[in-house]
């Protein structure tokens, strides 16, 4: 990210993303809806243009998230169980098959081995992952495999991952996935709109996608690794929320740089600012490169400190991940037995 984003006149340690004069810096304190509640607003270009990011402050704040605090033993196990419930268990590979998707869905239904569930005494929790995320081709397969559960199927759409298909094709893809049973749609934006500052085009695009989603929740992937600066990340976040995004999401997982704590900090501060301005609630999904339990804890700490306890629930917070679950299982087995198992004891799908 460009060092030119730093704003020298901002006091050190101040809020890193600013929108309105006098905006409160404290996170929300009251409980919010269990799911996003964002009908969107009109595009306010003046508000978007006021977004500024203090790069050095962002990096300093993000760097302390995992060094100033830690959780151990039973507390760590509890945080990791909560993380499991927020995973969008994902397979987005060129060699995906119906069989792989069915195995992934079986894992989503029963994310922990039965002996670990018994040892932890959580049999009555009914623990599952937050969702299963697949390409449109496998939506019907996943819906059938998850029948009888409340686990939603999320479909990546709109020409994922590049998002460069014709607009009419993107809209038909969304509609087809919803018709096939997807309850969540992960759309990708046209990065050119962000890079050229064409906020009206970005707003119109995301708003059209939201209309095509109907009753399905829409997660807007900003592909932050392609956006060049944190200022662009902050402004794109605001525009996407104004256009009605139910979640904003960091990455497709296919960029050179995916979910990072500095990027996540800018995005969750934008969620705070948008809520203070509009009263609407938006969820957050970091995705790409989140593969260890330690990674998950860092993002959970961020959500708790910046947005509050309500944003630690799967209705408002998700991880996009494929291998994260295996490492969480390993950490939970170590918590129980004092020994680490090899990864093949905790295969995903």
C-alpha positions as a Python dict, from the first residue, in 0.01 Angstrom:
ca = {
    (1, 'X'): (0, 0, 0),
    (2, 'X'): (125, 347, -81),
    (3, 'X'): (306, 535, 192),
    (4, 'X'): (144, 850, 54),
    (5, 'X'): (-178, 750, 229),
    (6, 'X'): (-42, 860, 565),
    (7, 'X'): (-203, 1181, 692),
    (8, 'X'): (60, 1374, 893),
    (9, 'X'): (-198, 1599, 1061),
    (10, 'X'): (-374, 1306, 1226),
    (11, 'X'): (-268, 1237, 1587),
    (12, 'X'): (-97, 904, 1638),
    (13, 'X'): (-334, 636, 1759),
    (14, 'X'): (-640, 819, 1626),
    (15, 'X'): (-909, 649, 1421),
    (16, 'X'): (-748, 538, 1098),
    (17, 'X'): (-1042, 600, 869),
    (18, 'X'): (-1235, 925, 885),
    (19, 'X'): (-1564, 1020, 726),
    (20, 'X'): (-1771, 1276, 913),
    (21, 'X'): (-1653, 1550, 1151),
    (22, 'X'): (-1712, 1448, 1509),
    (23, 'X'): (-1770, 1082, 1422),
    (24, 'X'): (-1745, 879, 1745),
    (25, 'X'): (-1438, 658, 1757),
    (26, 'X'): (-1579, 399, 1999),
    (27, 'X'): (-1720, 74, 1859),
    (28, 'X'): (-2094, 5, 1880),
    (29, 'X'): (-2199, -119, 2224),
    (30, 'X'): (-2561, -232, 2185),
    (31, 'X'): (-2656, -570, 2034),
    (32, 'X'): (-2743, -561, 1665),
    (33, 'X'): (-2951, -790, 1444),
    (34, 'X'): (-2825, -1146, 1415),
    (35, 'X'): (-2790, -1094, 1039),
    (36, 'X'): (-2708, -797, 816),
    (37, 'X'): (-2974, -530, 777),
    (38, 'X'): (-2860, -310, 491),
    (39, 'X'): (-3111, -179, 237),
    (40, 'X'): (-2844, 58, 109),
    (41, 'X'): (-2857, 434, 61),
    (42, 'X'): (-2814, 686, -216),
    (43, 'X'): (-2456, 734, -328),
    (44, 'X'): (-2300, 1021, -134),
    (45, 'X'): (-1992, 1115, -334),
    (46, 'X'): (-1891, 1387, -86),
    (47, 'X'): (-1884, 1133, 195),
    (48, 'X'): (-1682, 888, -13),
    (49, 'X'): (-1432, 1161, -100),
    (50, 'X'): (-1373, 1238, 269),
    (51, 'X'): (-1236, 890, 337),
    (52, 'X'): (-873, 915, 445),
    (53, 'X'): (-643, 642, 578),
    (54, 'X'): (-343, 693, 805),
    (55, 'X'): (-119, 414, 681),
    (56, 'X'): (132, 418, 966),
    (57, 'X'): (-146, 419, 1227),
    (58, 'X'): (-321, 129, 1055),
    (59, 'X'): (-3, -77, 1049),
    (60, 'X'): (75, 6, 1412),
    (61, 'X'): (-276, -83, 1530),
    (62, 'X'): (-291, -404, 1327),
    (63, 'X'): (53, -506, 1451),
    (64, 'X'): (-60, -501, 1813),
    (65, 'X'): (-371, -713, 1773),
    (66, 'X'): (-193, -1043, 1825),
    (67, 'X'): (93, -919, 2046),
    (68, 'X'): (-92, -733, 2322),
    (69, 'X'): (-331, -1012, 2406),
    (70, 'X'): (-364, -1388, 2396),
    (71, 'X'): (-606, -1659, 2502),
    (72, 'X'): (-501, -1995, 2639),
    (73, 'X'): (-640, -2333, 2742),
    (74, 'X'): (-1021, -2349, 2776),
    (75, 'X'): (-1057, -1989, 2663),
    (76, 'X'): (-864, -2053, 2343),
    (77, 'X'): (-1071, -2366, 2277),
    (78, 'X'): (-1390, -2161, 2313),
    (79, 'X'): (-1267, -1896, 2069),
    (80, 'X'): (-1170, -2165, 1818),
    (81, 'X'): (-1508, -2336, 1843),
    (82, 'X'): (-1669, -2000, 1770),
    (83, 'X'): (-1435, -1962, 1471),
    (84, 'X'): (-1556, -2296, 1330),
    (85, 'X'): (-1914, -2170, 1335),
    (86, 'X'): (-1804, -1871, 1123),
    (87, 'X'): (-1619, -2060, 849),
    (88, 'X'): (-1749, -2053, 495),
    (89, 'X'): (-1602, -2392, 408),
    (90, 'X'): (-1484, -2341, 54),
    (91, 'X'): (-1373, -2528, -256),
    (92, 'X'): (-1307, -2315, -563),
    (93, 'X'): (-1068, -2520, -772),
    (94, 'X'): (-1060, -2607, -1138),
    (95, 'X'): (-1060, -2977, -1052),
    (96, 'X'): (-1364, -2968, -821),
    (97, 'X'): (-1602, -3261, -854),
    (98, 'X'): (-1946, -3341, -720),
    (99, 'X'): (-1787, -3599, -493),
    (100, 'X'): (-1551, -3344, -341),
    (101, 'X'): (-1839, -3105, -280),
    (102, 'X'): (-2041, -3377, -107),
    (103, 'X'): (-1744, -3459, 118),
    (104, 'X'): (-1704, -3091, 198),
    (105, 'X'): (-2072, -3070, 291),
    (106, 'X'): (-2036, -3373, 517),
    (107, 'X'): (-1749, -3194, 689),
    (108, 'X'): (-1960, -2879, 724),
    (109, 'X'): (-2229, -3085, 896),
    (110, 'X'): (-1979, -3248, 1133),
    (111, 'X'): (-1671, -3025, 1148),
    (112, 'X'): (-1507, -3203, 1444),
    (113, 'X'): (-1431, -3571, 1494),
    (114, 'X'): (-1676, -3736, 1731),
    (115, 'X'): (-1407, -3818, 1989),
    (116, 'X'): (-1309, -3451, 2007),
    (117, 'X'): (-1672, -3346, 2044),
    (118, 'X'): (-1713, -3594, 2330),
    (119, 'X'): (-1390, -3492, 2503),
    (120, 'X'): (-1483, -3124, 2483),
    (121, 'X'): (-1836, -3193, 2610),
    (122, 'X'): (-2003, -2998, 2328),
    (123, 'X'): (-2234, -3264, 2189),
    (124, 'X'): (-2540, -3047, 2253),
    (125, 'X'): (-2404, -2747, 2060),
    (126, 'X'): (-2496, -2882, 1718),
    (127, 'X'): (-2178, -2723, 1586),
    (128, 'X'): (-2156, -2672, 1209),
    (129, 'X'): (-1965, -2437, 983),
    (130, 'X'): (-2126, -2110, 880),
    (131, 'X'): (-2178, -2203, 514),
    (132, 'X'): (-2039, -2400, 222),
    (133, 'X'): (-1904, -2193, -68),
    (134, 'X'): (-1882, -2335, -421),
    (135, 'X'): (-1900, -2243, -788),
    (136, 'X'): (-2246, -2219, -946),
    (137, 'X'): (-2198, -2559, -1113),
    (138, 'X'): (-2209, -2729, -773),
    (139, 'X'): (-2484, -2529, -601),
    (140, 'X'): (-2752, -2795, -651),
    (141, 'X'): (-2513, -3069, -535),
    (142, 'X'): (-2434, -2875, -217),
    (143, 'X'): (-2797, -2787, -149),
    (144, 'X'): (-2894, -3153, -172),
    (145, 'X'): (-2602, -3263, 48),
    (146, 'X'): (-2698, -3010, 316),
    (147, 'X'): (-3070, -3082, 309),
    (148, 'X'): (-3212, -3108, 660),
    (149, 'X'): (-2962, -2860, 803),
    (150, 'X'): (-2968, -2482, 827),
    (151, 'X'): (-2625, -2450, 663),
    (152, 'X'): (-2656, -2210, 369),
    (153, 'X'): (-2489, -2261, 34),
    (154, 'X'): (-2291, -1962, -92),
    (155, 'X'): (-2211, -1933, -461),
    (156, 'X'): (-1932, -1721, -606),
    (157, 'X'): (-2064, -1528, -900),
    (158, 'X'): (-2028, -1240, -1149),
    (159, 'X'): (-1734, -1388, -1334),
    (160, 'X'): (-1537, -1487, -1023),
    (161, 'X'): (-1249, -1422, -970),
    (162, 'X'): (-1169, -1149, -1226),
    (163, 'X'): (-1522, -1011, -1262),
    (164, 'X'): (-1473, -916, -1627),
    (165, 'X'): (-1769, -1098, -1786),
    (166, 'X'): (-2038, -892, -1963),
    (167, 'X'): (-2286, -738, -1723),
    (168, 'X'): (-2586, -933, -1854),
    (169, 'X'): (-2395, -1259, -1806),
    (170, 'X'): (-2307, -1164, -1449),
    (171, 'X'): (-2670, -1090, -1363),
    (172, 'X'): (-2792, -1417, -1517),
    (173, 'X'): (-2529, -1608, -1319),
    (174, 'X'): (-2654, -1458, -993),
    (175, 'X'): (-3015, -1537, -1080),
    (176, 'X'): (-2928, -1893, -1178),
    (177, 'X'): (-2747, -1959, -849),
    (178, 'X'): (-3036, -1819, -646),
    (179, 'X'): (-3280, -2033, -845),
    (180, 'X'): (-3062, -2338, -776),
    (181, 'X'): (-3089, -2280, -402),
    (182, 'X'): (-2797, -2057, -305),
    (183, 'X'): (-2890, -1843, -5),
    (184, 'X'): (-2576, -1632, -25),
    (185, 'X'): (-2402, -1486, -331),
    (186, 'X'): (-2038, -1373, -324),
    (187, 'X'): (-1998, -1119, -605),
    (188, 'X'): (-1680, -955, -734),
    (189, 'X'): (-1651, -592, -835),
    (190, 'X'): (-1489, -443, -1142),
    (191, 'X'): (-1154, -326, -1006),
    (192, 'X'): (-1119, -64, -1280),
    (193, 'X'): (-1405, 134, -1126),
    (194, 'X'): (-1209, 161, -801),
    (195, 'X'): (-871, 228, -958),
    (196, 'X'): (-1011, 511, -1170),
    (197, 'X'): (-1232, 653, -894),
    (198, 'X'): (-1550, 592, -1091),
    (199, 'X'): (-1768, 557, -782),
    (200, 'X'): (-2095, 598, -969),
    (201, 'X'): (-2011, 300, -1191),
    (202, 'X'): (-1913, 90, -889),
    (203, 'X'): (-2231, 187, -706),
    (204, 'X'): (-2453, 110, -1006),
    (205, 'X'): (-2283, -227, -1058),
    (206, 'X'): (-2316, -342, -698),
    (207, 'X'): (-2675, -214, -676),
    (208, 'X'): (-2769, -414, -985),
    (209, 'X'): (-2609, -725, -836),
    (210, 'X'): (-2805, -674, -512),
    (211, 'X'): (-3132, -652, -704),
    (212, 'X'): (-3050, -976, -887),
    (213, 'X'): (-2982, -1151, -553),
    (214, 'X'): (-3341, -1108, -440),
    (215, 'X'): (-3373, -1257, -92),
    (216, 'X'): (-3021, -1405, -94),
    (217, 'X'): (-2756, -1228, 111),
    (218, 'X'): (-2491, -1061, -101),
    (219, 'X'): (-2123, -1053, -3),
    (220, 'X'): (-1922, -803, -207),
    (221, 'X'): (-1563, -910, -274),
    (222, 'X'): (-1343, -604, -313),
    (223, 'X'): (-1030, -799, -417),
    (224, 'X'): (-830, -566, -195),
    (225, 'X'): (-495, -697, -318),
    (226, 'X'): (-576, -542, -657),
    (227, 'X'): (-684, -200, -528),
    (228, 'X'): (-337, -43, -486),
    (229, 'X'): (-401, 166, -171),
    (230, 'X'): (-579, 142, 160),
    (231, 'X'): (-761, 463, 74),
    (232, 'X'): (-913, 283, -224),
    (233, 'X'): (-1010, -4, 7),
    (234, 'X'): (-1187, 236, 243),
    (235, 'X'): (-1369, 421, -32),
    (236, 'X'): (-1471, 105, -216),
    (237, 'X'): (-1603, -36, 112),
    (238, 'X'): (-1824, 267, 164),
    (239, 'X'): (-1960, 263, -191),
    (240, 'X'): (-2032, -110, -176),
    (241, 'X'): (-2227, -64, 148),
    (242, 'X'): (-2419, 234, 11),
    (243, 'X'): (-2519, 11, -282),
    (244, 'X'): (-2669, -245, -43),
    (245, 'X'): (-2398, -504, 26),
    (246, 'X'): (-2493, -729, 318),
    (247, 'X'): (-2127, -823, 374),
    (248, 'X'): (-1804, -675, 248),
    (249, 'X'): (-1531, -930, 182),
    (250, 'X'): (-1158, -882, 138),
    (251, 'X'): (-1051, -1116, -140),
    (252, 'X'): (-1124, -1390, -387),
    (253, 'X'): (-827, -1588, -260),
    (254, 'X'): (-678, -1569, -609),
    (255, 'X'): (-497, -1233, -575),
    (256, 'X'): (-128, -1205, -496),
    (257, 'X'): (-216, -1055, -154),
    (258, 'X'): (-536, -1162, 16),
    (259, 'X'): (-677, -1103, 367),
    (260, 'X'): (-445, -906, 595),
    (261, 'X'): (-512, -741, 930),
    (262, 'X'): (-438, -386, 802),
    (263, 'X'): (-687, -425, 517),
    (264, 'X'): (-941, -581, 755),
    (265, 'X'): (-897, -292, 999),
    (266, 'X'): (-976, -36, 730),
    (267, 'X'): (-1283, -233, 621),
    (268, 'X'): (-1427, -283, 970),
    (269, 'X'): (-1371, 85, 1050),
    (270, 'X'): (-1567, 160, 733),
    (271, 'X'): (-1846, -67, 861),
    (272, 'X'): (-1847, 131, 1186),
    (273, 'X'): (-1855, 462, 1002),
    (274, 'X'): (-2130, 346, 768),
    (275, 'X'): (-2341, 230, 1061),
    (276, 'X'): (-2290, 561, 1244),
    (277, 'X'): (-2395, 748, 931),
    (278, 'X'): (-2683, 532, 805),
    (279, 'X'): (-2791, 310, 1095),
    (280, 'X'): (-2752, 3, 869),
    (281, 'X'): (-2569, -312, 977),
    (282, 'X'): (-2317, -483, 746),
    (283, 'X'): (-2116, -803, 800),
    (284, 'X'): (-1749, -870, 728),
    (285, 'X'): (-1571, -1165, 565),
    (286, 'X'): (-1192, -1193, 546),
    (287, 'X'): (-1091, -1454, 288),
    (288, 'X'): (-777, -1587, 127),
    (289, 'X'): (-467, -1710, 305),
    (290, 'X'): (-634, -1767, 643),
    (291, 'X'): (-505, -2115, 716),
    (292, 'X'): (-405, -2132, 1085),
    (293, 'X'): (-585, -2108, 1416),
    (294, 'X'): (-354, -1818, 1505),
    (295, 'X'): (-472, -1632, 1193),
    (296, 'X'): (-834, -1687, 1293),
    (297, 'X'): (-778, -1557, 1645),
    (298, 'X'): (-621, -1238, 1510),
    (299, 'X'): (-928, -1160, 1299),
    (300, 'X'): (-1160, -1249, 1588),
    (301, 'X'): (-971, -1011, 1820),
    (302, 'X'): (-1010, -741, 1556),
    (303, 'X'): (-1386, -794, 1529),
    (304, 'X'): (-1437, -797, 1907),
    (305, 'X'): (-1238, -479, 1966),
    (306, 'X'): (-1356, -278, 1665),
    (307, 'X'): (-1720, -385, 1623),
    (308, 'X'): (-1814, -560, 1947),
    (309, 'X'): (-1944, -898, 2056),
    (310, 'X'): (-2234, -912, 1809),
    (311, 'X'): (-1991, -924, 1516),
    (312, 'X'): (-1839, -1251, 1636),
    (313, 'X'): (-2148, -1445, 1531),
    (314, 'X'): (-2179, -1617, 1190),
    (315, 'X'): (-2465, -1389, 1090),
    (316, 'X'): (-2223, -1094, 1076),
    (317, 'X'): (-1877, -1251, 1048),
    (318, 'X'): (-1737, -1524, 825),
    (319, 'X'): (-1398, -1663, 730),
    (320, 'X'): (-1352, -1769, 371),
    (321, 'X'): (-1127, -2071, 413),
    (322, 'X'): (-1052, -2423, 295),
    (323, 'X'): (-765, -2545, 517),
    (324, 'X'): (-834, -2342, 833),
    (325, 'X'): (-1064, -2603, 982),
    (326, 'X'): (-794, -2872, 979),
    (327, 'X'): (-555, -2657, 1183),
    (328, 'X'): (-827, -2562, 1431),
    (329, 'X'): (-899, -2933, 1480),
    (330, 'X'): (-530, -2995, 1543),
    (331, 'X'): (-520, -2721, 1805),
    (332, 'X'): (-828, -2858, 1978),
    (333, 'X'): (-680, -3209, 1982),
    (334, 'X'): (-362, -3067, 2134),
    (335, 'X'): (-577, -2893, 2397),
    (336, 'X'): (-730, -3229, 2487),
    (337, 'X'): (-432, -3466, 2456),
    (338, 'X'): (-122, -3249, 2470),
    (339, 'X'): (-11, -3388, 2132),
    (340, 'X'): (-41, -3258, 1777),
    (341, 'X'): (-189, -3494, 1519),
    (342, 'X'): (-78, -3495, 1155),
    (343, 'X'): (-303, -3311, 912),
    (344, 'X'): (-434, -3633, 757),
    (345, 'X'): (-614, -3704, 1085),
    (346, 'X'): (-823, -3393, 1019),
    (347, 'X'): (-890, -3399, 648),
    (348, 'X'): (-1134, -3146, 507),
    (349, 'X'): (-1371, -3311, 258),
}
